[in-house]
């Protein structure tokens, strides 16, 4: 494999490539490529121009964007869906271009020959990577040695070449997705649809997604960027780069240049609200917590776009939309939730009162009781002293840290309501408590503060601003949260973490080459989160992990939190479970 791709700087060739793209697309207002014009060879550069022009001419990318966002919100795995769209669109575009311009066939063959000659051997167990490789071989007349499933998917994708328009192509992609990846579609309750289930029956007419109202969800930026990348990419271009291979589609690593850091911060603040910390404080915090597995990450502490200085009206409306949805669900069962708040408050109050009572017991030493001196020499019970037993465990402070990543979307309103119930019970008891949500955007872990320790009771209403988007870097969120918690003066510091037990984050690095093993997911993420939980406990913080995920992820949750974790299948039990845990701490 070559050490570096070829970068052309020949103005005449550059002009030829751009003209080829413009000729194919018929649109001379389009730019050839906004990024570095770097390819394996001139043949690949020429074919890139052909496919770039074809994608602009034959594919309706705004429709693709709406489709992917719609299906992702419905539970589809966006990485699988995007990979299928990339391969399917290539099939359609290539065949249409070759039908119009037969000479493109030779350009394609030369490009694929260069890609394959630059690629030693396929070292991956990833199904879709094998499908990509098989399709390239088939297109240049070679017979790939692949398993039955890989061949079947490749054949079905190749069959999409006769699809006349983008909507028909997307229908074919969805049929293919449901045929081969039905377990990667989650319903409202988190259940997987059975094989052969027609999702269209739930969503109505297939093209209804074109009528859906689009809001600016930060997570959609990742989808939009991925779609733009597909629109400009060459199928199999990365096949010449072994470093691009991974065993999981989620192991993608984004890279940014150092000079873009300020622009990235502006984008984060634009979508999530400005930081409530001064820049100097943020830098100090990052220097303390952004180390090890989080060395290239950053922290953004915010009160959100609604309560911070933000001019992003679209995002404000988006958050308000979720806020209204959460409040509507709460109001629909207001009396039930109100009773739950009162019940939890009274239960905790009784426990606190009982533990504050000082027990007086007879003893062989302690405070002398003169009235019992007669017992000496006259009774077997010669205990004439009493001792005070103080049951008071000291003061308490509670942090509630909620996973706000996209994986929690199916439980969004339930999580918001349970956090509200818990915060209301604790606040009415006079126990200092803070409620935070965390998710990731680019290389930032965004921690949103709904209420602070000393906030008034009315601040609990902010919890209804909770919405789910992006990824989750649990270890860094826990580490940053403990920075403030450990400084509290209370005797008992408690951290409650609600998550699905699957730390998973796209890593953004500063260098040119990063090892995929550094991606924050799987064993790396689990080990890091477990380490941060142990560090918190060593500092005297009691940590309870509340698990809301699937049973197959229970092992990971146990590795992270040890014996102090709880698995709840019904999120409506969250507040009850936490109060029970707090009572055990007070009593024991």
C-alpha positions as a printed NumPy array, in Angstrom:
array([[  0.   ,   0.   ,   0.   ],
       [  1.279,   3.468,  -0.807],
       [  2.277,   5.713,   2.06 ],
       [  0.39 ,   8.731,   0.775],
       [ -2.182,   9.621,  -1.802],
       [ -1.223,  11.535,  -4.906],
       [ -2.045,  15.243,  -4.774],
       [ -2.26 ,  16.987,  -8.106],
       [ -1.151,  20.588,  -8.505],
       [ -1.249,  20.704, -12.31 ],
       [ -3.457,  23.655, -13.254],
       [ -4.304,  22.235, -16.695],
       [ -5.26 ,  18.867, -15.238],
       [ -7.192,  20.586, -12.459],
       [ -9.123,  22.515, -15.109],
       [ -9.786,  19.325, -17.046],
       [-11.171,  17.587, -13.937],
       [-13.438,  20.52 , -13.087],
       [-14.687,  20.78 , -16.687],
       [-15.471,  17.071, -16.735],
       [-17.603,  17.429, -13.623],
       [-19.366,  20.488, -15.047],
       [-19.983,  18.722, -18.371],
       [-21.567,  15.704, -16.672],
       [-23.677,  17.728, -14.226],
       [-24.641,  20.47 , -16.645],
       [-24.363,  22.968, -13.764],
       [-21.441,  25.383, -14.045],
       [-22.292,  27.065, -10.733],
       [-21.132,  24.012,  -8.761],
       [-17.656,  23.769,  -7.247],
       [-15.641,  20.683,  -8.012],
       [-14.661,  19.978,  -4.423],
       [-14.435,  22.076,  -1.284],
       [-11.762,  19.871,   0.209],
       [ -8.265,  18.802,  -0.724],
       [ -8.05 ,  17.342,  -4.222],
       [ -6.183,  14.236,  -3.102],
       [ -6.512,  10.9  ,  -4.89 ],
       [ -4.668,   7.664,  -5.445],
       [ -4.004,   8.502,  -9.087],
       [ -5.046,  10.71 , -12.004],
       [ -7.419,   7.97 , -13.137],
       [ -9.217,   8.145,  -9.805],
       [ -9.293,  11.951,  -9.957],
       [-10.934,  11.833, -13.391],
       [-13.5  ,   9.301, -12.31 ],
       [-14.213,  11.324,  -9.19 ],
       [-15.142,  14.223, -11.473],
       [-17.48 ,  11.948, -13.447],
       [-19.286,  10.629, -10.367],
       [-19.394,  14.054,  -8.692],
       [-21.118,  15.459, -11.761],
       [-23.468,  12.486, -12.011],
       [-24.55 ,  12.725,  -8.393],
       [-25.407,  16.382,  -8.832],
       [-27.406,  15.603, -11.965],
       [-29.291,  12.435, -11.051],
       [-29.755,  12.422,  -7.257],
       [-32.055,  14.743,  -5.318],
       [-29.856,  15.182,  -2.236],
       [-32.28 ,  17.412,  -0.269],
       [-34.793,  14.544,  -0.535],
       [-32.129,  12.074,   0.619],
       [-31.367,  14.304,   3.599],
       [-35.033,  14.491,   4.601],
       [-35.392,  10.737,   4.186],
       [-32.371,   9.844,   6.333],
       [-33.318,  12.286,   9.112],
       [-36.89 ,  10.981,   9.067],
       [-35.844,   7.335,   9.254],
       [-33.15 ,   8.011,  11.84 ],
       [-35.752,   9.639,  14.084],
       [-37.947,   6.591,  13.52 ],
       [-35.216,   4.276,  14.836],
       [-33.135,   3.317,  11.795],
       [-29.368,   3.008,  12.241],
       [-28.085,   6.003,  10.289],
       [-24.648,   4.508,   9.584],
       [-26.077,   1.395,   7.932],
       [-28.619,   3.499,   6.045],
       [-25.984,   5.962,   4.809],
       [-23.71 ,   3.144,   3.651],
       [-26.538,   1.559,   1.653],
       [-27.443,   4.928,   0.11 ],
       [-23.811,   5.546,  -0.843],
       [-23.554,   2.216,  -2.658],
       [-27.051,   2.387,  -4.144],
       [-26.604,   5.915,  -5.488],
       [-23.308,   4.885,  -7.102],
       [-25.039,   2.038,  -8.921],
       [-27.75 ,   4.342, -10.277],
       [-25.395,   7.195, -11.195],
       [-22.727,   5.031, -12.837],
       [-25.185,   3.155, -15.036],
       [-26.929,   6.348, -16.164],
       [-23.628,   8.053, -17.008],
       [-22.267,   5.025, -18.875],
       [-25.538,   4.743, -20.832],
       [-25.134,   8.379, -21.94 ],
       [-21.342,   8.314, -22.345],
       [-19.979,   4.79 , -23.004],
       [-16.39 ,   6.038, -22.741],
       [-16.915,   6.465, -18.983],
       [-16.758,   2.672, -18.642],
       [-13.033,   2.702, -19.421],
       [-12.438,   5.636, -17.071],
       [-14.207,   3.702, -14.303],
       [-12.23 ,   0.519, -14.982],
       [ -8.902,   2.359, -14.839],
       [ -9.903,   4.081, -11.597],
       [-11.008,   0.836,  -9.932],
       [ -7.856,  -0.939, -11.118],
       [ -5.778,   1.728,  -9.378],
       [ -7.855,   1.465,  -6.22 ],
       [ -7.525,  -2.314,  -6.063],
       [ -3.808,  -2.289,  -6.883],
       [ -3.344,   0.057,  -3.95 ],
       [ -5.228,  -2.315,  -1.693],
       [ -3.512,  -5.522,  -0.605],
       [ -6.271,  -7.575,   0.96 ],
       [ -9.612,  -7.033,   2.632],
       [ -8.978,  -7.36 ,   6.375],
       [-12.369,  -6.738,   7.922],
       [-15.383,  -8.548,   9.31 ],
       [-17.622,  -5.577,   8.562],
       [-20.402,  -6.782,   6.283],
       [-20.886,  -3.53 ,   4.371],
       [-17.152,  -3.102,   3.751],
       [-17.139,  -6.567,   2.184],
       [-20.159,  -5.635,   0.07 ],
       [-18.359,  -2.501,  -1.211],
       [-15.303,  -4.534,  -2.128],
       [-17.395,  -7.203,  -3.879],
       [-19.254,  -4.604,  -5.951],
       [-16.018,  -3.007,  -7.179],
       [-14.702,  -6.395,  -8.293],
       [-17.934,  -7.232, -10.09 ],
       [-17.959,  -3.896, -11.924],
       [-14.545,  -4.554, -13.444],
       [-15.459,  -8.085, -14.461],
       [-13.878, -10.051, -11.608],
       [-15.607, -12.687,  -9.499],
       [-15.251, -11.923,  -5.786],
       [-14.851, -14.803,  -3.319],
       [-17.374, -13.798,  -0.673],
       [-19.918, -15.395,   1.631],
       [-23.569, -15.879,   0.672],
       [-24.911, -12.893,   2.635],
       [-22.347, -10.492,   1.177],
       [-23.096, -11.664,  -2.358],
       [-26.845, -11.421,  -1.797],
       [-26.67 ,  -7.811,  -0.549],
       [-24.324,  -6.853,  -3.397],
       [-26.683,  -8.39 ,  -5.967],
       [-29.701,  -6.569,  -4.512],
       [-27.811,  -3.278,  -4.571],
       [-26.748,  -3.831,  -8.183],
       [-30.4  ,  -4.447,  -9.038],
       [-31.18 ,  -0.83 ,  -8.061],
       [-29.527,   0.437, -11.263],
       [-32.869,   0.641, -13.073],
       [-34.505,   2.915, -10.482],
       [-35.676,   5.984, -12.364],
       [-35.671,   8.675,  -9.659],
       [-34.469,   9.362,  -6.117],
       [-37.739,   8.398,  -4.399],
       [-37.754,   5.017,  -6.182],
       [-34.112,   4.531,  -5.219],
       [-34.898,   5.268,  -1.563],
       [-37.801,   2.811,  -1.652],
       [-35.39 ,   0.161,  -2.848],
       [-32.871,   1.082,  -0.152],
       [-35.535,   0.807,   2.542],
       [-36.705,  -2.585,   1.276],
       [-33.108,  -3.772,   1.298],
       [-32.561,  -2.378,   4.801],
       [-35.633,  -4.138,   6.195],
       [-34.629,  -7.369,   4.473],
       [-31.093,  -7.583,   5.837],
       [-31.039,  -5.322,   8.899],
       [-34.482,  -5.555,  10.575],
       [-32.967,  -5.749,  14.055],
       [-31.476,  -2.292,  13.551],
       [-34.85 ,  -0.562,  13.646],
       [-36.13 ,   0.437,  17.063],
       [-39.745,   1.256,  17.784],
       [-41.057,   3.759,  20.294],
       [-40.547,   1.307,  23.116],
       [-37.101,   0.305,  21.961],
       [-38.219,  -3.016,  20.508],
       [-36.837,  -4.265,  17.209],
       [-39.203,  -4.806,  14.31 ],
       [-39.463,  -8.375,  13.119],
       [-38.029,  -9.454,   9.781],
       [-40.408,  -8.759,   6.938],
       [-42.257,  -6.054,   8.864],
       [-43.213,  -3.244,   6.518],
       [-42.262,   0.039,   8.155],
       [-44.345,   1.884,   5.559],
       [-47.502,   0.557,   7.173],
       [-46.637,   2.593,  10.241],
       [-45.422,   5.696,   8.424],
       [-48.187,   5.84 ,   5.832],
       [-47.27 ,   6.728,   2.258],
       [-43.56 ,   6.258,   1.626],
       [-42.942,   9.827,   0.469],
       [-44.611,  11.355,   3.547],
       [-41.14 ,  12.172,   4.839],
       [-40.976,  14.951,   2.221],
       [-43.79 ,  16.735,   4.069],
       [-42.26 ,  16.492,   7.535],
       [-41.231,  19.751,   9.187],
       [-37.462,  19.959,   9.599],
       [-35.962,  21.454,  12.744],
       [-32.276,  22.153,  13.245],
       [-31.24 ,  19.266,  15.467],
       [-27.454,  19.307,  16.058],
       [-27.409,  15.565,  15.433],
       [-28.81 ,  16.229,  11.971],
       [-25.64 ,  18.164,  11.139],
       [-23.716,  14.908,  11.266],
       [-26.254,  13.323,   8.932],
       [-26.141,  16.302,   6.589],
       [-22.331,  16.271,   6.537],
       [-22.358,  12.534,   5.803],
       [-24.81 ,  12.999,   2.935],
       [-22.684,  15.802,   1.453],
       [-19.676,  13.507,   1.702],
       [-21.585,  10.78 ,  -0.171],
       [-22.639,  13.304,  -2.804],
       [-18.989,  14.12 ,  -3.518],
       [-17.285,  10.781,  -2.861],
       [-16.249,   7.925,  -5.107],
       [-17.473,   4.468,  -4.165],
       [-14.467,   2.521,  -2.991],
       [-12.173,   5.565,  -2.868],
       [-11.268,   4.615,   0.696],
       [-10.603,   1.039,  -0.349],
       [ -7.035,   2.1  ,  -1.083],
       [ -6.492,   3.185,   2.495],
       [ -6.217,   0.448,   5.088],
       [ -6.523,   3.007,   7.879],
       [-10.094,   3.734,   6.812],
       [-11.284,   0.23 ,   7.61 ],
       [-13.039,  -0.58 ,  10.847],
       [-15.058,  -3.379,  12.364],
       [-17.978,  -1.104,  13.035],
       [-19.594,   1.706,  11.098],
       [-19.763,   3.804,  14.279],
       [-15.963,   3.834,  14.534],
       [-15.738,   6.856,  12.267],
       [-13.187,   9.465,  13.301],
       [-13.598,  13.062,  12.284],
       [-10.487,  15.241,  11.998],
       [-10.18 ,  18.99 ,  12.303],
       [ -7.315,  21.431,  12.015],
       [ -6.113,  23.395,  15.024],
       [ -7.056,  26.707,  13.424],
       [-10.688,  25.581,  13.167],
       [-11.13 ,  25.178,  16.938],
       [-12.601,  28.644,  17.388],
       [-15.095,  28.065,  14.573],
       [-16.105,  24.76 ,  16.118],
       [-16.717,  26.431,  19.495],
       [-18.891,  29.056,  17.808],
       [-20.932,  26.288,  16.18 ],
       [-21.317,  24.436,  19.51 ],
       [-22.415,  27.636,  21.269],
       [-24.781,  28.424,  18.382],
       [-26.64 ,  25.126,  18.737],
       [-26.422,  24.563,  22.491],
       [-26.196,  28.05 ,  23.977],
       [-23.236,  30.021,  25.33 ],
       [-21.226,  28.748,  28.277],
       [-22.158,  29.976,  31.76 ],
       [-18.461,  29.78 ,  32.682],
       [-15.853,  32.372,  31.849],
       [-13.36 ,  31.34 ,  29.157],
       [-10.562,  31.201,  31.74 ],
       [-12.6  ,  28.839,  33.919],
       [-13.435,  26.634,  30.946],
       [ -9.759,  26.309,  30.052],
       [ -8.853,  25.414,  33.635],
       [-11.591,  22.778,  33.687],
       [-10.453,  21.314,  30.363],
       [ -6.852,  21.162,  31.565],
       [ -7.978,  19.089,  34.54 ],
       [-10.424,  16.693,  32.914],
       [ -9.539,  16.44 ,  29.214],
       [ -6.72 ,  13.944,  29.611],
       [ -6.019,  10.355,  28.608],
       [ -8.844,   9.021,  26.45 ],
       [-10.261,  12.564,  26.365],
       [ -7.015,  14.31 ,  25.436],
       [ -8.381,  15.894,  22.253],
       [-11.841,  16.643,  23.674],
       [-13.376,  19.772,  25.119],
       [-16.113,  20.67 ,  27.594],
       [-19.036,  23.024,  27.051],
       [-21.091,  23.968,  30.14 ],
       [-24.336,  25.688,  29.225],
       [-27.849,  26.499,  30.389],
       [-29.115,  25.885,  26.852],
       [-30.226,  28.105,  23.985],
       [-33.416,  29.234,  25.715],
       [-31.814,  30.462,  28.966],
       [-28.462,  31.639,  27.646],
       [-27.553,  34.46 ,  25.308],
       [-28.264,  32.904,  21.928],
       [-29.543,  34.324,  18.645],
       [-30.285,  30.914,  17.116],
       [-34.045,  31.245,  16.729],
       [-34.365,  27.957,  14.837],
       [-32.696,  25.996,  17.635],
       [-34.706,  27.823,  20.276],
       [-37.897,  26.792,  18.5  ],
       [-36.587,  23.235,  18.219],
       [-35.921,  23.   ,  21.973],
       [-39.238,  24.676,  22.769],
       [-40.963,  22.093,  20.601],
       [-39.496,  19.283,  22.742],
       [-40.191,  21.253,  25.91 ],
       [-43.86 ,  21.563,  24.967],
       [-44.051,  17.856,  24.17 ],
       [-42.577,  16.918,  27.552],
       [-44.903,  19.297,  29.426],
       [-47.954,  17.986,  27.543],
       [-47.141,  14.418,  28.593],
       [-46.688,  15.606,  32.2  ],
       [-49.97 ,  17.531,  32.247],
       [-51.858,  14.56 ,  30.81 ],
       [-51.145,  12.692,  34.074],
       [-50.575,  15.646,  36.368],
       [-52.479,  14.251,  39.378],
       [-50.562,  10.966,  39.285],
       [-47.195,  12.697,  39.044],
       [-48.156,  15.166,  41.79 ],
       [-49.022,  12.262,  44.12 ],
       [-45.676,  10.643,  43.292],
       [-43.815,  13.809,  44.255],
       [-45.682,  14.036,  47.591],
       [-45.205,  10.325,  48.311],
       [-41.464,  10.431,  47.644],
       [-41.012,  13.621,  49.673],
       [-42.9  ,  12.25 ,  52.686],
       [-41.093,   8.908,  52.509],
       [-37.695,  10.611,  52.506],
       [-38.797,  13.058,  55.204],
       [-39.786,  10.24 ,  57.604],
       [-36.446,   8.552,  57.086],
       [-34.526,  11.77 ,  57.72 ],
       [-36.522,  12.559,  60.873],
       [-36.027,   9.051,  62.27 ],
       [-32.299,   9.219,  61.683],
       [-32.057,  12.596,  63.425],
       [-33.53 ,  11.198,  66.656],
       [-30.897,  10.694,  69.34 ],
       [-31.272,   7.291,  71.051],
       [-30.451,   7.091,  74.78 ],
       [-29.396,   3.632,  75.972],
       [-28.206,   2.248,  79.375],
       [-24.446,   1.772,  79.54 ],
       [-21.512,   0.878,  81.802],
       [-20.068,   4.309,  81.118],
       [-21.221,   7.699,  79.996],
       [-23.528,  10.127,  81.806],
       [-24.296,   9.137,  85.427],
       [-27.969,   8.87 ,  86.423],
       [-28.147,   9.47 ,  90.239],
       [-31.615,   7.986,  90.531],
       [-30.232,   4.592,  89.488],
       [-27.387,   4.416,  92.008],
       [-29.524,   2.207,  94.28 ],
       [-28.968,  -0.664,  91.827],
       [-25.326,  -1.031,  92.871],
       [-25.047,  -4.173,  94.983],
       [-28.774,  -4.705,  94.993],
       [-29.557,  -5.633,  91.342],
       [-28.002,  -7.659,  88.542],
       [-28.708,  -4.675,  86.307],
       [-25.991,  -2.359,  87.548],
       [-25.914,  -0.021,  84.52 ],
       [-26.229,   3.399,  86.151],
       [-24.966,   5.356,  83.126],
       [-26.616,   6.267,  79.816],
       [-25.002,   6.871,  76.423],
       [-26.386,   8.964,  73.549],
       [-26.409,   7.264,  70.14 ],
       [-26.46 ,   9.851,  67.379],
       [-27.942,   8.401,  64.156],
       [-27.389,  11.546,  62.127],
       [-25.242,  10.769,  59.069],
       [-24.63 ,  14.422,  58.3  ],
       [-25.779,  16.556,  55.384],
       [-26.476,  15.361,  51.825],
       [-26.053,  16.736,  48.303],
       [-27.233,  14.988,  45.129],
       [-26.183,  15.328,  41.483],
       [-28.462,  13.828,  38.828],
       [-26.604,  13.289,  35.532],
       [-28.803,  12.247,  32.6  ],
       [-27.686,  10.781,  29.291],
       [-29.106,  13.134,  26.638],
       [-27.758,  11.306,  23.576],
       [-29.902,  10.221,  20.652],
       [-30.168,   6.671,  22.007],
       [-32.48 ,   7.963,  24.767],
       [-34.909,   9.567,  22.315],
       [-37.518,   6.836,  22.697],
       [-37.787,   7.621,  26.45 ],
       [-37.331,  11.382,  26.231],
       [-40.543,  12.604,  27.88 ],
       [-40.481,   9.844,  30.499],
       [-36.901,  10.65 ,  31.498],
       [-37.669,  14.377,  31.739],
       [-40.71 ,  13.751,  33.925],
       [-38.919,  11.332,  36.254],
       [-35.998,  13.722,  36.689],
       [-38.509,  16.493,  37.446],
       [-40.336,  14.369,  40.042],
       [-37.086,  13.45 ,  41.746],
       [-35.767,  17.024,  41.749],
       [-39.066,  18.363,  43.113],
       [-39.073,  15.85 ,  45.995],
       [-35.45 ,  16.619,  46.912],
       [-35.867,  20.393,  46.587],
       [-39.007,  20.431,  48.751],
       [-37.061,  18.48 ,  51.383],
       [-34.373,  21.144,  51.344],
       [-31.687,  18.778,  50.016],
       [-29.296,  20.571,  47.626],
       [-29.482,  18.93 ,  44.199],
       [-28.304,  19.652,  40.686],
       [-29.727,  18.216,  37.442],
       [-27.514,  17.952,  34.351],
       [-27.848,  16.425,  30.896],
       [-24.904,  15.358,  28.756],
       [-24.295,  14.556,  25.099],
       [-21.532,  15.046,  22.528],
       [-21.289,  17.299,  19.504],
       [-18.132,  17.228,  17.371],
       [-15.286,  16.938,  19.916],
       [-17.244,  18.693,  22.681],
       [-18.995,  17.007,  25.574],
       [-21.922,  19.341,  26.169],
       [-23.19 ,  19.442,  29.743],
       [-26.499,  21.256,  30.058],
       [-27.504,  22.548,  33.493],
       [-31.233,  22.383,  34.185],
       [-31.035,  23.376,  37.857],
       [-28.153,  24.231,  40.188],
       [-27.731,  23.344,  43.851],
       [-29.165,  26.554,  45.246],
       [-31.725,  27.198,  42.487],
       [-35.315,  27.977,  43.569],
       [-38.087,  25.419,  43.243],
       [-39.312,  27.046,  40.03 ],
       [-36.009,  26.2  ,  38.299],
       [-37.102,  22.551,  38.187],
       [-39.361,  23.495,  35.267],
       [-36.19 ,  23.831,  33.181],
       [-35.885,  20.04 ,  33.205],
       [-38.637,  19.9  ,  30.613],
       [-36.139,  21.428,  28.143],
       [-34.506,  17.981,  28.072],
       [-34.153,  16.572,  24.57 ],
       [-31.973,  13.863,  23.048],
       [-29.359,  14.351,  20.347],
       [-25.815,  13.34 ,  19.444],
       [-23.527,  10.804,  21.111],
       [-22.387,  10.229,  24.682],
       [-18.949,  10.291,  26.297],
       [-19.937,   9.064,  29.764],
       [-16.456,   9.018,  31.303],
       [-15.73 ,  12.673,  30.553],
       [-19.216,  13.782,  31.639],
       [-18.829,  11.998,  34.996],
       [-15.332,  13.41 ,  35.476],
       [-16.445,  16.986,  34.754],
       [-19.507,  16.667,  36.99 ],
       [-17.439,  15.44 ,  39.941],
       [-15.213,  18.516,  39.685],
       [-17.954,  20.661,  41.24 ],
       [-19.555,  17.962,  43.37 ],
       [-16.351,  17.188,  45.271],
       [-16.068,  20.851,  46.317],
       [-19.409,  20.803,  48.14 ],
       [-19.325,  21.146,  51.919],
       [-21.929,  18.428,  52.588],
       [-20.801,  15.224,  54.337],
       [-22.474,  12.874,  51.855],
       [-21.978,  13.494,  48.143],
       [-24.118,  11.382,  45.822],
       [-24.029,  11.098,  42.021],
       [-26.904,   9.441,  40.151],
       [-26.133,   8.584,  36.505],
       [-28.976,   7.597,  34.177],
       [-27.729,   6.046,  30.926],
       [-28.195,   3.169,  28.498],
       [-24.851,   1.602,  29.435],
       [-23.332,   2.218,  25.989],
       [-20.758,   5.028,  26.02 ],
       [-20.265,   5.876,  22.361],
       [-18.74 ,   8.986,  20.845],
       [-17.214,  10.102,  17.538],
       [-13.648,  11.209,  18.201],
       [-12.337,  14.399,  16.694],
       [ -8.557,  14.505,  16.469],
       [ -6.043,  17.181,  15.501],
       [ -3.544,  14.966,  13.706],
       [ -3.472,  13.558,  10.211],
       [ -3.584,   9.91 ,  11.239],
       [ -5.356,   8.497,  14.261],
       [ -5.637,   4.882,  15.255],
       [ -9.215,   3.642,  15.048],
       [ -8.642,   1.87 ,  18.364],
       [ -8.846,   5.337,  19.941],
       [-12.514,   5.67 ,  18.991],
       [-14.572,   6.127,  22.168],
       [-16.826,   3.091,  22.082],
       [-16.903,  -0.569,  23.07 ],
       [-14.224,  -1.759,  25.484],
       [-12.303,   1.516,  25.378],
       [-15.335,   3.563,  26.44 ],
       [-16.527,   1.038,  29.031],
       [-13.08 ,   0.801,  30.647],
       [-12.726,   4.589,  30.723],
       [-16.183,   5.137,  32.259],
       [-15.525,   2.436,  34.861],
       [-12.222,   4.139,  35.724],
       [-13.939,   7.507,  36.24 ],
       [-16.581,   5.892,  38.467],
       [-13.833,   4.306,  40.609],
       [-12.001,   7.65 ,  40.826],
       [-15.2  ,   9.365,  41.979],
       [-15.76 ,   6.75 ,  44.685],
       [-12.163,   7.061,  45.855],
       [-12.844,  10.764,  46.387],
       [-15.771,   9.895,  48.634],
       [-18.586,  10.33 ,  46.104],
       [-21.265,   7.642,  46.176],
       [-22.161,   6.751,  42.568],
       [-25.305,   4.919,  41.49 ],
       [-25.728,   3.873,  37.869],
       [-29.315,   3.545,  36.688],
       [-29.435,   1.43 ,  33.549],
       [-32.198,   1.918,  30.96 ],
       [-30.709,  -0.03 ,  28.046],
       [-31.086,  -3.534,  26.686],
       [-30.305,  -6.764,  28.48 ],
       [-27.349,  -7.559,  26.23 ],
       [-25.631,  -4.427,  27.595],
       [-26.063,  -5.416,  31.254],
       [-22.551,  -6.852,  31.405],
       [-21.073,  -3.504,  30.4  ],
       [-23.161,  -1.706,  33.031],
       [-21.953,  -4.078,  35.749],
       [-18.348,  -3.551,  34.686],
       [-18.825,   0.207,  34.949],
       [-20.766,   0.538,  38.206],
       [-20.078,  -2.707,  40.075],
       [-22.685,  -3.541,  42.712],
       [-24.118,  -0.026,  42.891],
       [-26.259,  -0.094,  39.789],
       [-29.907,  -0.704,  39.098],
       [-31.592,  -2.053,  35.976],
       [-35.059,  -0.697,  35.294],
       [-37.128,  -1.862,  32.35 ],
       [-39.775,   0.752,  33.163],
       [-38.298,   4.258,  33.19 ],
       [-41.313,   5.396,  35.225],
       [-39.674,   3.743,  38.254],
       [-36.573,   5.962,  38.083],
       [-37.538,   8.456,  40.809],
       [-38.828,   5.684,  43.117],
       [-35.62 ,   3.711,  42.706],
       [-33.362,   6.686,  43.444],
       [-35.32 ,   7.606,  46.584],
       [-35.002,   3.997,  47.77 ],
       [-31.244,   4.17 ,  47.208],
       [-30.965,   7.467,  49.113],
       [-32.945,   6.039,  52.044],
       [-30.578,   3.056,  52.216],
       [-27.621,   5.437,  52.378],
       [-29.249,   7.457,  55.163],
       [-30.203,   4.394,  57.229],
       [-26.979,   2.456,  56.774]])
